[in-house]
Amino acid sequence: METPEPMGKLDAVTANGPEGDVLDWDAMQWRAVEDDVRRLRQRIFTASRAGDLKKVRNLQKLMLRSRANALMSVRRVTEVNAGRKTAGVDGKVVLGGREKAEMAAWLQHGAAAWRPRSPAGMPVTCGDGMQLFA
């Protein structure tokens, strides 16, 4: 006998989407996506207010991996922002629905963490005066 799922909980397929699925950007239910992100933000706020730093960190990691957050981020950059028709540092302007869906999938699964680089020719120093070369 299966145990019933708790009310208000999302399963992994709903929250993160099925693997390898290319979504239809124009058929997205944006209200549901916004609700998922808002709920997760509220959980982070509540945990931080309670002082549960481990839960805060775990929820922040969940936020970074969530499909809804990736969709909202891409939507904001490509549709809402004033500079949506200006190319970014990668030189690309994303205007089509399929391109937006691919960008959201890349952001959720394939994007690497951003690592700052030191300016060319400028050594980076530690707190104790030793020089590091990045």
ROLUMFI-303880 format. One record per residue: residue in three letters; z, x, y of N, C-alpha, C in turn. Coordinates in pm, whole numbers, plus 32768, in hexadecimal, padded with zeros to 4 digits. Layout:
AlaZXYZXYZXY...
//
This chain:
Met800080537F8B80008000800080008059807DGlu7FA7803C80D97F9B808C81528001805E81BAThr803280BF8205808D809C8272803C807782EDPro80638011833580167FE883AC8026804E841CGlu7FBF805B846D7FC180B484E1801A8079854DPro806480CC859480B580988602805D805F8671Met808F7FF886B480437FB9871F803880188796Gly7FC4801987D67FB1806B884C7F8C80FB882FLys7F88812387B07F6381AB878B7ECD81B18773Leu7E92822287937E048236877A7DF382918702Asp7D92827486AE7D7682CF86417D18833C8673Ala7D0583A586257CB9841986517C2783F6866DVal7BED839B86207B61837886357B4E832F86B9Thr7BAC82D886DC7BA28290875A7BB682ED87D0Ala7C19834287C87C3B839988397BD6840B884BAsn7BAF844887DF7B5A84BE87E87AC984A387C0Gly7AAD8430878B7A25840E87647A01844B86DFPro79A1840F869979778445861A793184CB862CGlu793E852285CB790285A685D17869859C85D2Gly782A85E98627779885EF862C775685748665Asp77A1851A86A07769849E86D5773C84B38765Val76BD84968780768B849B8809769A840F8842Leu76E6840588AE7703838088E3769B83548947Asp769382D2895A7639829889BB7685828D8A3FTrp766082E08A9F76A882EA8B1D76AA82648B68Asp763A821F8B66762F81A28BB2767B812F8B71Ala769C813B8AF076E380CF8AAB777980EB8AA0Met77AA81528AE5783881748ADE788D81068B1DGln78FF80ED8AE3795F808E8B1B79C080DD8B72Trp799C80EC8BF079E481468C4A7A7281178C63Arg7A8980988C607B1080658C757B6D80978C07Ala7B3F80958B8A7B9080C48B197BA7815B8B22Val7B4181A58B4C7B4E82368B5B7BB582568BC7Glu7BAC82118C397C0C82268CA67C9982028C7BAsp7CA881978C2C7D2B816F8BFB7D6781D98B9FAsp7D1382158B467D43827E8AEC7D7682F68B3BVal7D2B83208BA07D5483948BF07DD283728C40Arg7DD782FB8C7B7E4C82D28CC87EC982CE8C70Arg7EBC829A8BF57F2D82928B997F5F831D8B74Leu7F0283798B5C7F2A84018B387F6C84488BAFArg7F3984328C277F79846B8C9E800684348CB0Gln801783B48C95809B83768CA180FB83B18C3BArg80CC83CB8BC2812184088B5B814B84958B84Ile80EF84E18BC1811185688BF0817B855F8C5EPhe816885048CBC81C884F28D29825284CC8CF5Thr8255846E8C9682D4843F8C5F831C84B18C16Ala82D285008BC9830F856F8B80834285DA8BE1Ser82F985F48C4B832686598CAB83A086278CF7Arg83A485A78D158417856C8D59849385758D01Ala847F85668C7C84EF856E8C1E851785FF8C00Gly84C7865F8C2B84E786EC8C1584BF87208B8DAsp846B86D78B45843E87008ABF83C187578ACDLeu83D687DA8AE4836688338B01830988478A8ALys834088448A1182EB8852899A828A87DC898FLys82BC876689A7826686EF89A2820086F18A12Val8229871F8A8881CC872A8AF9815987868AD5Arg817987FA8A9D8110885C8A7A80B488238A0EAsn80EC87E289AB809987A78941803E87398977Leu807286E789D1801F867D8A0C7FB386B78A67Gln7FD287258AAD7F6C87668B007EFC879E8AAALys7F2087D88A367EB9880A89DB7E65879789A5Leu7EA7872789887E5F86B0895A7DFF867F89C6Met7E2B86838A437DD686598AB37D5A86B28ABCLeu7D6B87358AA97CF8878F8AB17C9487778A41Arg7CC2874889CD7C698730895C7C3586A28955Ser7C66864889A77C4385BC89977BB6859D89C8Arg7B76854589827AEE851D89A47AEC84CE8A26Ala7B4F84788A387B5484258AB07B5F847B8B2DAsn7BB084E48B277BBF853E8B997B3D85878BB7Ala7AF685B38B4E7A7685F68B627A1085968BA2Leu7A0E851A8B7279B284B78BAB79D0849C8C3DMet7A51848B8C5B7A7884708CE67A5684E68D41Ser7A6B85608D107A4E85D78D6079B985E18D7EVal796685CF8D1978D685D68D2D78A685678D89Arg78DD84F08D7778B784808DCD78DA849C8E5FArg795084D18E75797B84EE8EFE792085578F3EVal78FF85C08EF578AD862C8F2C781C86018F40Thr77E785AE8EE77759858D8EED7738850B8F35Glu779B84B48F4A777E84348F8977D084179006Val784C8445900A78A7841E907578AB848690E5Asn78AF850690C278BF856F9126784B85729189Ala7869859B9205780385A2926D779A860C924CGly77C086789207776386E391E6772286D4915EArg7712865A913176DE864390A9764E86709098Lys7602867B9105757686A690F97565873A9119Thr75D48782912775D28811914075EF885990BEAla75A088C190A175B4890D9026763889579029Gly767689638FB576F389AC8FAA76D98A408F95Val773E8A898F6977308B188F5476CF8B388EE3Asp76B98AD98E8976598AEE8E1D75CA8ACF8E47Gly75B78A9C8EBF75318A808EF374F789FE8EC0Lys754789A68E857514892A8E4C754488B18E9DVal74EC884F8EA8750F87CD8EE074F887688E71Val755F871E8E4E755786BD8DE0754986328E1CLeu74D685F38E0274BD856F8E3A74A885048DD0Gly747485288D5C745684C58CF574CE84A38C9FGly74CA842C8C63753883FE8C10754C84548B94Arg74DE847C8B5574E884D08ADD752285588AFFGlu74F885908B71752E86128B9C75C486088BB6Lys75EF85998BF1767D85858C0D76CC857C8B8BAla769585368B2876D885298AA676E385B18A61Glu767986008A6A767B86868A2E76E086E08A75Met76E986D48AF9774A87238B4377D986FC8B1DAla77F2867D8B0C787886508AE5789B86848A5AAla783B868389FD785386B68977786E874C897BTrp7822879589CD7838882589DA78C188418A18Leu78E587F38A7B796588068ABE79D987ED8A5EGln79CA878A8A087A35876989AB7A3E87CD8939His79CD87FC890479D0884D888A79AE88E0889FGly795188FE88F9791E898688FD794189DA8974Ala798289A289D7799F89EE8A507A0E8A518A35Ala79F78ACD8A5D7A5E8B358A4F7AB58B348ACCAla7B2C8B688ABE7B878B708B307B4C8BD08B98Trp7B608BAE8C157B2B8C008C807B858C798C92Arg7B488CEF8C9A7B938D6B8CAB7B678DAC8D2CPro7BC18DBE8D8B7B9B8DFE8E087B7C8E928DF3Arg7B1E8EC48E407AFA8F528E3B7B218F928EC0Ser7B3F90118EBA7B6090578F357ADF90728F82Pro7AE7907D90057A70909C90537A3691229026Ala79B391309030797091A88FFF79A792259044Gly79D092858FF379FF930490277A8F93039057Met7AD2929390527B5C928C90837BBB9292900CPro7C0F92F890047C6F92FE8F967CDC92948FA6Val7D0D92658F367D7992038F367DFA924E8F17Thr7E6092388F687EDE927E8F527F45921F8F1BCys7F9C92538EC6800C92058E90807D92078EF5Gly80EA91C88ED0815F91C58F2681A0924C8F34Asp819392A48ED081D493278ED6817993948F0FGly8106936F8F4680AD93D08F878043940B8F2DMet804893EF8EA97FE294248E507F5F93DC8E67Gln7EF294238E567E6F93E48E6B7E3693B48DE7Leu7DFF933C8DEB7DB693038D7A7D2692F48DA3Phe7CCC93078D477C3F92F28D657C0D927C8D15Ala7BEC92118D5E7BBF91968D1C7B2B919B8D00
//
